[in-house]
Amino acid sequence: MKSLLTIVCLVVSTAGSAFAQPSQVYANVSAGVAAAPDGSTSDVVGEVGVRIARNLSVFGNIGQFHNLQPSMVQPTLDGLDSSLAAGGLSVTGTARVPAWYSMGGLRWTLPVSSTRFSPYVFGSAGFAHLTPSATFTYTSGTLIGATAAPQAGDDVTSQIESLGDFTAPPATTSFMFGLGGGIDVPIAAHLVANAGYRFSHIDADTPVSPQSVTFGLGYRF
């Protein structure tokens, strides 16, 4: 037990010493949950930064919101469901709006006396690419042009689109900015655990401002 405690102390001491030295380059990968007007969705992001001053880094990232704002499309699908039902075909349309984004910005590490953690704040700006889509699930009725009768629960999206009943809205690219902060905690030499918060705003046709809480791992070169 004494030997084990000695090893643990050495690892923590080494990690703390390595972390105390300013790193020129870092890379982070994190994931978490974003709160948006239509409910929560996942947020995954990768980031690379380069130190340009003692406590200041410039960074770039790329990430994705899994389903950011389906209410932009869902009313159209609900109307189509009703129209098809009147003609004898019962389906359920479900909207999905993933959003890929990429931003660049500045990250300032707050100077603290402890080497066991490193709080930071950041600001960034870039673009988000929203790609609305829909999935139609068969319930009952006659599907014109089907070579075989579908079963309840089958995905009939391609058939609905081929009949000209639905065309997915075009993808859009909109300005996006983000503000937030977080904390890095060393767990081994060059390796850190990360927890962060970000407020984002996407200036789409219907603007949306998700708030994300993420957790991840980073490497300091």
N, C-alpha and C positions, 0 to 999 in steps of 0.2 A: 504493500500500500504506500509505503514511504517512497519507493522508487517511482510509482505511478504518479504521485503528487509532484515529485521533482520534475518528471517529464512534462506534465501539464504546465507547470510554472515556466519551464524553459520555452515551450511553444508559445504561450501567451506573451512572454517577455519578448521573444523574437518578433512576433506579429506586431506588438506595440511599437518596437523600435523601427521596424520596416515602415510602419504606417506613419511614424513621426517624420520620416523623410519625404519631402514633397515629390510626388510622382509626376513625371512629364506627360504620361499618357494613361488613360484609364478606359475600361470597357465594362459596361453593365448590361445585364439582361434581367428584366423584371416583368411581373404579371400581377394582376389584381382585379379589382371590381370598380366599375365606373357607374355613378348614379346619373341617370339621364331622365328627361321628362316622361319617357315611356316605361321606365323601370330600370333595373340594373342590367349591366352587360359586362363582359370581360374586356380588359384592356391589357394588351401585351406590347412591350416596347424594348428595343435594343438601342443602346447609346454608346457613342465613342467621343471622348473629349481629349483636348490637349491643353496643358497648362501654359498660359501666356504671361502670367505674373505669379507672385508667391501664393496668393489666395484666389486667383482668378483663372478660370478655364473657359475655352470656347468649345462648344460641343455640337454634334449633329445626331439626330435619332430617326428611327423609323418604327412605326407601330401600327396596331389595328384595334379598333373597336369592333367587337363581333356583330352587334346588332344595335346600331345607334338610335335610329328614330323611325321605326316601322310605321308610325301613325301618318307619315307623309304619303304612304302608299295604301295603307289598309282600307280607307274609305272607298277607294276605287275598286278594290277587290270585293268588298262587301256589296257594292252596287252590282257588280258583275255576277256574284253568287245569286242575288235575287233575280236578276234578269234571266239567267240560265235556268233557275228553278221554275220560272213562269213558263219556260219552254219544255219542261219535263226532265231536266238534268240537274241533279243535286250534287254540288261540289262545295268544298270549303277552301277558300283562298287564304293563304298566310303570307304576310309580307316580311321581308328581311332587308335591312339596309346596313351592310358592313361598311366601314370607313377606314381606308388606309391613310396614314398621315406621315409626314416627314417635316421636321422642324430643325432649326438651328438657333443657338442662343448662347448666353453667358451664364456661367455658374460660379457663384462666390462662396467659398468655404469660410465659415465664421472662425476666426482665430480663438481657440480655447486652450487652456493650460493642460487639459487632459489629453493623453495620447490614445485613450481607449475608445473614443468616439469622435466623429467629425460631422457636425451639422452644416448644412448648406442651404442656400436659396438660389433660385434661378428664374430667368425669363427667356422665352423663346417665341419664334414666329416661323410660319411656314404655310403648308397647304394640306388640305384633307381631300381625298378622292372618295366620294360616296357612290356606291353601285347598288341601286335598288333592284330587288328581284322578288319573285313570287313563286309559291308552290301551291298547286291545286290538288287536293285530295278527293278522290271519287267516293261518293256515298251511294247514289242510286240513280236510275234513269237511263236514258238512251244517249250514248255518246256517238254523234254522227262521225262516220269515217273510221271508226275503230274496227280493226280486223278481227278482234276477239273481245268479247264482253269483259270489261274490267271488273275486278273484285273490290268490295268495299275496303277503303284504305289505300288503294293503289294511287301512285303519283301519276296524274294525267296532265301535267303541265305542258308537255310538248304537244299533246293533242289539242289542248285549248288554244295554244299559240298558233298552231298550224291552221286552225279554223278561222283565225283572224279575230277571235273574240277578245284577245288580250295581247298587248305589246308592253313589255317592261319599260318603265321610264328610263330616259337616257342617264348615263353616269354624269356626275358633275364634279368639278374641282373648285374648292372654295378656300379663301384665306382662313388661316387658323393661328391663334396664339395661345400660349400657355404660361402660367405663373405658378410657382409652388416652392416646395422645399423638402428636406428629408434629412436623414442621418445615415452615415456609414459607420459600421462597427467592425474592426478587424477580427477575423477568426483564424487566420493563418498568415504566414508570410505572403504578402502580395494579394491575399484573398480577403474580401470584405462582404459582410451581409448588409443589405440596404433596405430601408423602409422610407417611402415617400408619399407626398400628397401633391396633386396637380389640379388646378382649375384651368379648364380649356374653354375656348369659345370658337365655334366654327360658323362663319358668316355665310351659311347656305341660304337657299330660297326661304326656308324656314330655319332661322338661326337656332343653334342648340349649344348649350354650355354644360358639358359633362364634368363631373368632379370625380377624380380617380384616387384610390388608395392602392399602392402597389408594394410588393416585396420581391427581393431578388438577390442576385449575387453579382459581385464585381471583381475585376482583376486590375491591379495597379502595376504597370510595367516599370 
